[in-house]
């Protein structure tokens, strides 16, 4: 691990086997980029980060893996966006995707294989989420794999709700001459939703196991009730795959765990596969809302690997 100066900011860099990982732990605990170097001298970006002249508006840059906490997506209270109602019945503000994307983190540990960082809640966070807690993000890097774990420890006297997640920006296409139509995503979901403008979840027909990435139906689709804990983004004819595993074993995940698929436009150089602990607006409809008892801790583990062929 080394530190580098980039546009006046100090970033952390890991080179492990063919992989290079670049992160800014103190700002949103953000992994910015992951790329692979090949024997022929070529480099493939796995996690996308755009070229930019400044990191001043860091939280708004579309790239890396923004951490979403305490809730994912849009929150609503009585149909009004940007709010949630806590367990005490009080309505409070809740920004889109929570407040960690703009949050400051304290770097707890760095080593040759990753880092751990702890959220330092500011006034906005305390107004939105007035609990005593410790939220930490832990990354571990290997040659062609990364592990990221979100942990919430309840230091309060009553249960704390949460439904956190990830917003991975994966580079696509990743092979010269390919287009979105040359890729598909495999998500073993039994159910799917759209998120309504009033915060409600609208059920839609169960998605097929495999969907072409150029399908407009894939954008903003919320996949739940996964039959397996593994999903993949692959080229249709050979090439590498991205494989995402939810949890540390082969058990099917909690049925409320969600995978959201999204992109900004049809020609964006990325596609987002987003593992969430539940659908958006979980405090309102209670689907995917998880509780941590006083003195206890809970975690959400995700593994991302580059695999040869369509494994």
N, C-alpha and C positions, 0 to 999 in steps of 0.2 A: 504494500500500500504506500502511496505517496500523495502529497498535496501539491496542487498546481494552482497558479494564478491564471484566471480566465476572466477577461473583461473587468479586472479590478476586484474580483471575488475569489476566495479561496475554496477550491473544490477538492474532493477526495477521489483518487483514481486507483483502481485495482487491475492488475494484469494477471490473469490466472489461465494458464494454458493458452488457447487461441482467443480467449475472451478478454475484452477490456470493459470495465464498468466505471461509470462516472456518476458521482452523486454530490448533492449539496445537503447534508444531513440537517444543518441548522435551519434551513428554509423548507418547511413542510415535510422534512424527512424524505426529500424527493430523490429517487433514482432518476437521473436525467437520460442516460444513454447506456446501451449495451451493444457492443459490436463484436463481430467475429472476424479474425484474420485467417486467410487460407494460404496453403502452400504456394499457390500461383501468384501471390501478392495481392489478391483481391480482398476487399473488406465488405462485409455485409452488416448493415445496421439491423439489429433485432428489435430493439426499442428505439423509437424515433425521437430525435431532438432536432428542431429546426436550426438553421444557421441564423444568427441574430447579432445585431451590433451592440446589444445591451441586455443585461439581466435585471434592469431596474424594475420592470413590471413582471417579475419572475412568476408569480402565482397564476398569471393569465396566459402564460405560454403553453401552447398545445403540444405537449410532448412529455416523454418520461413516464413515470407512474405516480400521478397525484394520489395522495392518501385521503380517503373520504371518512370523516368522523365528526360527530357521533352518528350521523345518519346520512344515507346516500340519496342523491337526487333532490327533487323538490319536496319541501315540507308544506303542509297545509293545516290550518286550524279553522274549523267551521267554513271550509271552502276558500279561505283567504290564504294566498300564497305567502311564503316567507315566515311562517309561524308554526309552532307546535304547542300542544298542551301537555304539560308534564304530569307526573303521577300525583302531584298536589292540586291538580285542576287549574293551575295558572297558565295563561297563554304567554309564550315567550318567543322572541325572534329566533329564526333558524335560517342561516344563509344556505344557498344552493350547495349541496354536498357537504354541509357543515362548515367548520372554520379552520381545519388543519391545513388546507391548501395555502392559506395566508398566514398560518401560525408559525411561531418561532419554536424551535426545538433545542434542547440541551443535548449535546453529544456526550453520551455516557461511556461509550467504548468504541475504539476502532482496533482492528487487528488485520492479519494478512488475508482474512476471508470475509470481511464485512464490517458492519457497524450496528450499534444500538443507539437510539435517540429517544428522548422523553419530551413530551409536549410541555411547554411553559405557558399555561393559559393566560391570555390577556383579558382586558375588560370586556371585549366583545364575547369571548368564550365564556366568561363567568356570567354574563347577562343571559346567554343562550342556554347554558348548561351548568346550573348552580350547584354542583355536587363536589364532594371531596373525592378525588380519584387520581390515579396515575395512568396515563396512556402512553405506551411505548411502541416503537416500531423497530423490528429486528430484521436485518438483512444478512443472509449468508450466501456467498458466491462460490461456485465451482466452475470447472472448465467449460461446461455447456449447460449449466443449470443455475438458477437462482431460487432461493427460498426467502419468503417474506412473511413475517408473523406480526399481527397486530394484537396487542395485549391491553386489557383494561383491568386495573385493580381497584376494587371498591374500598375506599378509605372512609366512607360515610357510615351513617347509622341505619340507613334504609336501602332497599334494592335500587340499583341504577340501571336504566334502559340504554341499549345501544344497538346499532345495526350498521356497522362500518363496512368499508370495502376498498376496492382498487379501481383505477382508471387507466389501465395499460394502453399506451399508444404504440401499437406494433407497426413497424415499417411494412408497407405493402404498395406495390409488389416488391419482392426482395430479389428477384432475378431479372436481369436485363432482358428486354423484349417481351416480358409478361405483362398482363393487364389483370384487372380484378376478376374478369370472367374466367381466368385460369386458376382460380383458387376457390376452395370451399371450406366451410366451417362445420364441424361435427359436434353437436351438442345433444346429449341424450335426455331431452326434456319431455315430460308427459303433458305439461301445461305451459301456456304462455299468456302474457298480458300486454296491453298498451296502457300508458299512464295518461289519464284524462286531464283536461285543462282545469278541472275542479279538484284534482287530487285522487279521484277514484281509480281503481284498477278495472279495466275493461277486459274480460276474458276474450281470447281469440282462438281460432282453431289450433290444435296442437301442431307445432312445427315439424317438418320432416327431420329425420336424423341428420341429414346433410343438406346444406343450403349453399348455393353459389354466392360468393361474396358480392357479386354485382347485382344481386336481387334487392330491389327497393323494399321488399317486405322485411328484410333483415334489420333495417335501421330502426333503432329505438324499440326493439323487441325484447321483452323481459321473459327469460326462460326460468321456470321453476320446476320443482318435483323431478330432480335429476335421477335417472335410474342408475347412473354410475357417477363416480367422482372425477372422471377424466373427460376433457374436451380437447379438440385439436383444430388448428388452422393449417391447411395443407395445400400444396400445389396439386392440381388434378392429374398431372402426368409426371410422376417422379419428383425429385427435388426433396428438400428438407421439409419437416413439419414443425410447428410449434405445438407442444403438448402442455396443457395446464392440468395440474392435479390439485384438487381441493381436499385438504386434510392430510394426515400422515399415514393413512392406511388405505385399503381398497374398499372400505365400506361406502355405500351410497350416502351422500350428505343429507343433512336435515332437509326435509322436503321444501322448506321455505327459503333455503339458500337460492340466490338468484344469479343468473349470468345475463348481463345486458350487452347487446351488440349495438354499436353506434359508430358513425363517422360524420364528419362535418359537411362534406359534399362528395359528389361522385368522382371528383378528381383529386381528393385529398391524398397526400402521400402516406397515409396511415389508416389503419382500421383498429377500433377499440373493442377488445373483449374484456369485460369488466366483472370480475367475481365480487358479488356483494353478499352480505349476511342476510339480506332480505330485499324485497322490492322497495321502490321509493315510497316515501310517506308512511313508513312502517309504524310510527307512533299513533297514526290516525286509524289505520285499519288493522293493526296488530299482526299482520303477516310478516314474519321475519324479524319481529321485535324480540330481542334477547335481554335477559335480566341477569345482573351480577349481584349476588347477595353480599351483605356487609362482611368485610374481611376476606372475601374471596376474589379470585381472578378468573378471567375468561380470555380465550384467544381465538384467532382466526388465521389459519395457516394456508398459504398458497405456494405451489411450486410451478415454475415455468422452465421448460427444457426445450432445447433444439434437438430434434431426433432425425436420423437419416431416413429418407423415404417417408411414406404415408403410414407411419406406425400409429 
